[in-house]
Amino acid sequence: MSVGTRSAHGVSEACAGGPAEYGIDPDQLPDGLVVADEQGRVICFNAAAARITSLPAEEALGQRLEKALPLEDLEGRRWWQLTDPYGGLAIRRRQPERNLLLPGGREVLVCAQYVRTEPTGPVYRVVVSLRDTEARRRTERSHAELIATVAHELRSPLTSVKGFTATLLAKWERFTDDQKRLMLETVDADADRVTRLIAELLDISRIDSGRLEVRRQPVDIGAAVGRHIQAYVAAGLPADRFLLRLEQPLPALWADPDKIDQVLSNLLENAVRHGEGTVTIDITPTASPREGEDTGTSVTVSDEGPGIPEESMNRVFTRFWRGSKRGGTGLGLYIVKGIVEAHGGTITVGRGPQGGAEFRFTLPVSAPAYLT
């Protein structure tokens, strides 16, 4: 059978001894796979490799490896001449992953494995793995944005704390008690702001790593919303700014009370700060978002403000999205989504009945497994 032909099972015969040995079509692999024989000619060039290199597989098959895959390092040196897989050290078995350049300057992640007939024998196969760097670059940009945002958000309160404490220490006797109290209250508020930001960063770290713990307890969701409303009223907002509607009977809800408070706090604060008119909170029983369960609890928070533009709907739960220029880190809704999903729930955004923003999250209500 000629190079690059396929067996009756659709697997490239040229990749025998690799994925095809296990019945896996190389074209189904997510990473680029290039295999060269003992003479350095390409015998396998899967679909991902063709996509990454923009070279059709039929053109690559049968070519010399260095011609089909002309890689250079970041200093412009030809990589195959540097590594010399067929004539280099007889004990070398692999090349670790590194950033290399394709013609045109496109950056790819490349690693290579040398298959030998015996421990120090000649190279029988060179197996090369290619990965596009775009996903990694997006992650790196996201991390850079997070660091820049955190640095910016920390600078302001820490400057304030340092300024006021230094002034009080140097000129304590010159200030009246009222002036001292005002400065200390400002320091206290800025310290709370720093604490909240650090808590957000810890939440993001746990969400991204899949380590966000949920400690389920019985939660009275109606009472939890009521406490948040009372806090706003005590802070000076009129009571008629809020409308709480509960559909009874509600099923018993098992969730992490602290994290549900965090979700409610964020959604209500957004509605108050960025919305207008009455903030309506509807709590209703609904179908569970989790398979095998019949009942869930749904909480909908809507306002009567301008709402969220349609073109921004799909970005609301991403990092750093801000609905207005009224401050904030843009991390709150990202964390809210992570918390809801850690409970096995779902959250959506849309336009409310009065035209404002409407956030709706649904949680499963079943008790922990040890109680069932």
C-alpha positions in Angstrom: 0.0 0.0 0.0 1.4 3.4 -0.9 2.3 6.2 1.6 -0.7 8.0 3.0 -3.4 5.5 1.8 -6.0 4.3 4.2 -7.2 0.9 5.3 -10.8 -0.3 5.1 -11.3 1.1 8.6 -10.4 4.6 7.5 -7.1 4.7 9.5 -3.9 5.8 7.8 -1.7 2.8 7.2 1.3 5.2 7.3 0.7 5.9 11.0 1.0 2.2 12.1 2.7 2.0 15.4 1.1 5.3 16.5 -2.6 6.2 17.0 -3.7 3.9 14.2 -2.4 0.9 16.1 -5.2 1.5 18.5 -7.9 2.2 15.9 -7.7 6.0 16.2 -7.9 8.1 13.1 -5.0 10.6 13.2 -7.3 13.2 11.6 -9.4 13.1 14.8 -6.5 14.1 17.0 -6.8 17.7 18.3 -3.0 18.4 17.9 -1.0 18.3 14.7 0.8 14.9 14.2 3.7 14.5 11.7 5.6 11.2 11.5 8.8 10.7 9.4 10.3 7.3 8.6 13.9 6.1 9.0 14.9 8.0 5.9 13.4 11.3 7.1 10.4 11.3 4.7 6.9 12.2 6.0 4.6 9.2 6.2 1.9 10.7 8.3 0.5 14.3 8.2 -2.9 14.6 9.9 -5.6 17.1 9.4 -4.6 19.3 12.4 -1.0 19.5 11.1 -2.4 20.6 7.7 -4.5 23.2 9.4 -1.7 24.6 11.5 0.9 24.7 8.7 -1.5 25.6 5.9 0.1 22.7 3.9 -2.2 20.0 2.4 -1.4 16.6 3.6 -1.1 15.2 0.1 1.7 17.7 -0.6 3.5 16.9 2.7 3.5 13.1 2.4 6.7 11.7 0.9 8.6 15.0 1.4 11.7 15.3 3.5 10.7 16.3 7.1 12.7 19.6 7.0 11.0 20.6 3.7 7.4 19.6 4.8 7.9 21.2 8.2 10.5 24.1 7.8 10.8 25.2 11.4 13.1 27.9 12.8 13.8 28.9 16.4 13.1 32.4 17.7 16.6 33.4 16.6 16.0 32.4 13.0 18.1 29.2 13.1 16.8 26.1 11.2 15.6 23.8 13.9 16.2 20.5 12.1 19.8 21.3 11.5 20.2 22.2 15.1 18.6 19.1 16.5 19.8 16.6 13.8 17.4 13.8 14.9 19.0 11.1 12.6 22.6 12.0 13.1 22.7 13.4 16.6 23.4 11.8 20.0 22.4 8.1 19.9 21.0 8.3 23.4 18.6 11.2 22.7 15.0 10.2 22.6 13.0 13.4 22.4 13.0 17.2 22.1 11.0 19.0 24.8 8.1 21.3 23.8 9.2 24.8 22.7 8.1 27.7 20.6 9.2 27.6 17.0 8.3 29.5 13.9 6.7 28.4 10.6 7.3 30.3 7.4 5.6 33.6 7.6 6.5 34.0 11.3 3.6 32.0 12.7 4.4 30.7 16.1 3.7 27.0 17.1 4.5 24.8 20.0 6.5 21.8 18.9 7.8 18.6 20.6 9.4 15.6 19.0 9.9 11.9 19.9 12.7 9.8 18.4 11.7 6.1 18.1 14.7 3.8 17.9 14.9 0.1 17.1 17.0 -0.4 20.2 18.2 1.9 23.0 21.2 3.3 21.1 20.2 2.2 17.6 19.3 4.3 14.6 16.2 6.4 14.6 13.3 4.4 13.1 10.6 7.1 13.4 10.5 10.8 14.2 7.1 11.7 15.7 6.4 15.5 15.9 3.5 17.1 17.7 2.3 20.6 16.8 0.0 22.8 18.8 -1.3 26.3 17.9 -0.2 28.9 20.4 -3.4 31.0 20.0 -5.2 29.4 23.0 -2.1 29.8 25.2 -1.7 33.4 24.0 -5.4 34.1 24.9 -4.8 32.7 28.4 -1.6 34.7 28.8 -3.4 37.9 27.7 -6.2 37.1 30.2 -3.7 36.7 33.0 -2.0 39.9 32.0 -5.3 41.8 32.0 -6.1 40.3 35.4 -2.8 41.5 36.8 -3.2 44.9 35.3 -6.7 45.3 36.6 -5.9 44.1 40.1 -2.8 46.4 40.2 -5.0 49.4 39.1 -7.8 48.6 41.6 -5.4 48.1 44.5 -3.4 51.2 43.8 -6.2 53.6 44.7 -7.3 52.3 48.1 -3.7 51.5 49.2 -2.6 55.1 48.3 -5.5 56.4 50.3 -4.8 54.2 53.3 -1.1 55.1 53.2 -1.8 58.8 52.8 -4.3 59.1 55.7 -2.4 56.9 58.1 0.8 58.8 57.4 -1.0 62.1 57.9 -2.6 61.0 61.2 0.7 59.7 62.6 2.6 62.9 61.7 -0.1 65.5 62.7 -2.4 63.7 65.1 -2.7 66.7 67.5 -3.7 69.1 64.7 -7.0 67.4 63.8 -10.3 67.5 65.5 -12.1 64.3 66.6 -14.5 64.7 63.7 -11.7 65.0 61.2 -9.9 62.0 62.7 -13.1 59.9 62.5 -13.7 60.9 58.9 -10.1 59.8 57.9 -10.3 56.6 59.8 -13.7 55.8 58.3 -12.1 56.3 54.8 -9.2 54.0 55.8 -11.7 51.4 57.0 -13.8 51.6 53.8 -10.7 51.3 51.6 -9.4 48.3 53.6 -12.8 46.7 53.0 -12.4 47.4 49.3 -8.9 45.7 49.2 -10.3 42.7 51.2 -13.2 42.3 48.7 -10.8 42.4 45.7 -8.5 39.7 47.3 -11.6 37.6 47.9 -12.6 38.0 44.3 -9.1 36.9 43.2 -9.3 33.8 45.4 -12.7 32.9 44.0 -11.4 33.3 40.4 -8.5 31.1 41.2 -10.7 28.4 42.6 -13.2 28.6 39.7 -10.5 28.4 37.1 -8.9 25.4 38.7 -12.2 23.6 39.5 -11.6 23.8 43.2 -14.5 26.0 44.3 -16.0 24.1 47.3 -19.8 24.1 47.9 -20.9 23.4 51.5 -24.5 22.6 51.2 -27.0 23.6 53.9 -30.7 24.3 53.9 -31.2 27.8 52.5 -34.3 30.0 52.8 -33.8 31.9 49.6 -36.7 34.3 50.3 -35.3 35.3 53.6 -31.8 35.7 52.1 -33.2 38.2 49.5 -35.2 39.9 52.2 -32.0 40.6 54.2 -30.3 42.2 51.3 -33.3 44.4 50.6 -33.4 45.5 54.3 -29.7 46.4 54.2 -30.4 48.7 51.2 -33.3 50.3 52.9 -31.3 50.8 56.1 -28.6 52.5 53.9 -31.2 55.0 52.7 -32.9 53.6 49.6 -36.7 53.8 49.6 -38.4 50.5 50.3 -40.6 50.8 47.2 -37.4 50.6 45.1 -37.7 46.8 45.6 -40.5 44.3 44.8 -40.0 40.7 46.1 -42.4 38.1 44.8 -42.4 34.5 46.0 -44.4 31.7 44.5 -45.4 29.2 47.1 -44.8 26.5 47.9 -41.0 26.6 47.3 -39.1 23.3 47.5 -36.4 23.0 50.1 -33.1 24.4 48.8 -29.8 22.9 49.7 -26.9 25.3 48.8 -23.9 27.1 50.2 -25.5 30.1 52.1 -22.4 32.3 51.9 -22.0 31.8 48.2 -25.7 32.3 47.4 -25.5 35.5 49.4 -22.5 36.5 47.2 -24.6 35.8 44.1 -27.6 37.8 45.4 -25.4 40.7 46.5 -23.8 41.0 43.1 -27.0 40.8 41.1 -28.9 43.2 43.4 -26.0 45.7 43.5 -25.8 45.6 39.7 -29.6 46.3 39.4 -29.4 49.2 41.9 -26.2 50.7 40.6 -26.7 50.3 36.8 -30.5 50.0 36.5 -33.4 52.3 37.2 -36.9 52.2 38.6 -38.1 49.2 40.6 -35.9 46.2 41.1 -38.1 43.1 41.0 -37.0 39.8 42.4 -39.1 36.7 41.5 -38.5 33.4 43.3 -40.3 30.4 41.8 -40.2 26.7 41.7 -39.0 25.4 38.3 -37.6 22.3 36.6 -34.2 21.3 37.9 -31.2 22.0 35.6 -29.7 18.7 36.8 -30.6 15.4 35.2 -32.5 13.0 37.4 -34.1 15.7 39.5 -37.6 17.1 39.0 -37.5 20.3 40.9 -35.3 23.4 41.1 -35.6 27.0 42.4 -35.3 29.9 40.1 -34.4 33.5 41.1 -35.0 36.3 38.6 -33.6 39.9 39.2 -34.8 42.6 36.8 -34.8 46.3 36.7 -36.3 49.1 34.6 -33.1 50.7 33.3 -31.7 50.9 29.8 -30.8 47.2 29.9 -27.8 45.4 28.2 -27.2 45.9 24.5 -27.9 42.8 22.4 -24.3 42.7 21.1 -23.0 42.5 24.7 -25.2 39.7 25.9 -22.7 37.0 25.1 -19.9 38.8 27.0 -21.7 39.6 30.2 -20.3 36.6 32.2 -16.7 37.0 30.9 -13.9 38.5 32.9 -13.6 42.3 32.9 -17.0 43.0 31.3 -18.4 46.2 32.6 -21.9 47.4 31.8 -21.1 51.0 32.4 -18.3 53.3 33.3 -19.3 53.4 37.0 -16.4 51.5 38.3 -15.9 48.0 39.5 -13.4 45.3 38.4 -15.7 43.6 35.9 -15.1 40.3 37.7 -18.4 40.0 39.7 -20.6 38.3 37.1 -17.8 35.9 36.1 -17.7 34.8 39.7 -21.5 34.6 39.9 -21.6 32.3 37.0 -18.8 30.1 38.5 -20.7 29.9 41.8 -24.0 29.0 40.2 -22.4 26.3 38.0 -20.5 24.9 41.0 -24.0 24.2 42.5 -25.0 22.4 39.3 -27.2 25.3 38.3 -27.5 27.6 35.3 -27.6 31.4 34.8 -28.9 33.5 31.9 -29.2 37.2 31.0 -31.8 38.9 28.9 -34.2 41.8 28.7 -36.8 42.2 31.5 -40.5 43.0 31.0 -39.8 46.7 31.6 -36.9 46.8 29.2 -34.1 46.6 31.8 -31.6 43.9 32.4 -32.9 40.5 33.7 -30.7 37.9 35.3 -32.1 34.5 36.1 -30.3 31.7 37.9 -31.7 28.2 38.6 -30.4 25.8 41.2 -31.1 22.2 41.9 -32.7 21.7 45.3 -31.8 18.1 46.3 -30.1 17.4 49.6 -26.5 16.2 49.8 -26.0 12.5 49.0 -25.3 11.5 52.6 -28.8 12.6 53.7 -30.7 10.7 50.9 
